[in-house]
Amino acid sequence: MSTDQWVALVAAIVGGALRVGTPYLFVSLGECLTEKSGRINLGLEGVLVLSAMAAFGGAYLTGSPWLGVLAGALAGTLLATLHGLLCSLPRVNDVATGIALMLLGTGLALYLGKPLIQPQAPQIVALPLGSWSDSPVIQSALRVNALMPLGVALAVALWWAFARTRWGLLVRLAGDSADATRALGYSVSGIRIAATAAGGFLAGLGGASLTLFYPGSWNEGISSGQGLIAVALVIFARWSPLRCVGAALLFGGAGAIGPSLQSVGIGWGYHLFNTVPYVLTLVILVLTCKPGSVAAGSPGELSSTH
Amino acid sequence: MRSTANDMLLPVAAIVAALLLFGVFVWFADVSPLDVWVTLFKGAFGDWFSWQNTLQRAAPLMLTALCVALPARAGLIIIGGEGALVLGGLACAVLPSVLPLPANLLGTVLVCAAGAAAGAVWVMLAGWLRQSRGINETISSLLLAYIAIGLFKHVVEGPLRDPASLGKPSTQALAEGLRIGSMGSSDVHWGLLLGLLACIALGLWLRWTATGFAMRVVGGNLRTAQLVGLPATRLILGACAIGGAGAGLAGAVEVAAVHNSANASLIAGYGYAGILVSFIARHHPIAIIPVAVLFGGFGAAGSLLQRRLGLPDASVMVLQGIAFVLILASEALRDTEWRRLLKRLRGPAEVSPAQLAMGDKIA
């Protein structure tokens, strides 16, 4: 490969990390918030697909990408609220419910999104972070989703809220000890439903950035497990919203390797390189999980880490 | 006895409720719910042609549902059956080009065994990651499924592609003698019998043998199992291996009986539908049989819904999703004392004040 090709490849991967990493960031923040309250929501995969469809449909029908983003976030909130309510029933397991919502969310999205496969919807504006450079390759690689800075700001806000605010402490309390929460007179289910719903809102923003920025269209294969990778990503980030930012970029970069190689003309192993995020997730799980002990930083009531 | 009645009635009620809700749902698309229900029934069980289609879909569903049911009885929620299925299909399609096989029944048995072995290894990997590293098996099995699908596509479109398959990348077609034929004059292949036998055998095994019982103890209460000295890890890995073998066999049967070579048609979602089937059957191998037939039927009716009523092809997925949510929600009703509830609903007139007071205290 020539130097130009190398530059193009690196730029494509970095740019891809920013583009592909944005949905990861929002979904992992949503999952982080949900898990902090003591529940796991595997249904965020379904939330992601449904909100991607709703955002695209909203933008297409109203002509405004921002109303589309709102529609996506609201669709995500609705489905996640269903998860929160179902899990509050006696003997209903949160992992199984998540699997059910994965199926329901995907089914609803494909059903309602059938007429949206052809049309084009107005897209979210891009921030030209690469305008300092003369190279068109770098300029195009660093055109960043306008939702990306919002995601970083939300990560900081969540981190601050968990540490400093009454609401953040309540969520952590419900996640660490249901008994203590009850003793203080708060409703554990109420807090968890609220946290799950808010997590769905955040994940919905991730869905919106899938269809309204990159890849920028609605199709049936819009998400292939990003919602689930986010669950592992939260474990990797040790339930810290700030570390979620770095983890999301890392996974975004891993996901961008296949398409980047293809863009510089290397087609071999396209499908293999596309499995890199999943392999990376497994490797990270192997490295971070220790047998017989609870993962560092995990909320005490979380069923998945026990 | 009452708990058995509850075990049967709750899922039936949940499926009926799901059909009702689905009717309301399509009503929003200006389609008559009655038409949908009639079409679902006709497309699934209306005539011999639909029955054949239904049973052909039920066969892989039974086997992939076992991939969820067996680990679930040992306490694991495995949802990566799709990965075991595609690798099983791949192993079945590739074995003849690695090993010269006799083109007869023995060869067919060998390609199926290769598929089962590939699936077993893949799901055991998720079980092993959990037992040795404490990794959540639900997440790891699904990640492994995505990796398996990537490997499958790479191999089928790359190194092992049959150059003759132009439009649709496929591996070399299986020799005529290695394929699985149909039963009698029907279109239904012998894979259905394999699925039935596997479900019945595993159901009996869980119920009547010591190892089956030990596995249920491990799934019911791990601490108890360890206290009485059961080899928990070995039993859990065994459950994963048997379940994975089921899903791998499903892939092998799909290749040997339906597609004749490994290609993208194999990735049809049977692995994911099997999760739903197993949950509705409450992870009971024998109960999987009727549930797989029912959902095979809904799958078969899907194309009819599309053609007759103009509904999107994802309608069946919506129905499945609603059914899944309701089946889980119905768990909350399990301990309801229906008789007492009915008595109270009928009004306090028939009940003496003393009984009423007692009832209130208990409630």
Interface residues (C-beta under 8 A of the other chain):
Chain A: L42 L82 L86 L89 P90 R91 V92 N93 V95 A96 T97 I99 A100 L101 L103 L104 G105 T106 G107 L108 L110 Y111 K114 S224 G225 L228 I229 V231 A232 W268 G269 Y270 H271 L272 N274 T275 Y278 V279 T281 L282 L285 V286 C289 K290 P291 G292 S293 S304 T305
Chain B: I77 I79 L129 Q131 S132 R133 G134 I135 N136 T138 I139 S140 L142 L143 L144 Y146 I147 G150 L151 K153 H154 E157 G158 Y272 I275 L276 F279 L311 P312 D313 A314 S315 M317 V318 L319 Q320 G321 I322 F324 V325 I327 L328 A329 E331 A332 R334 D335
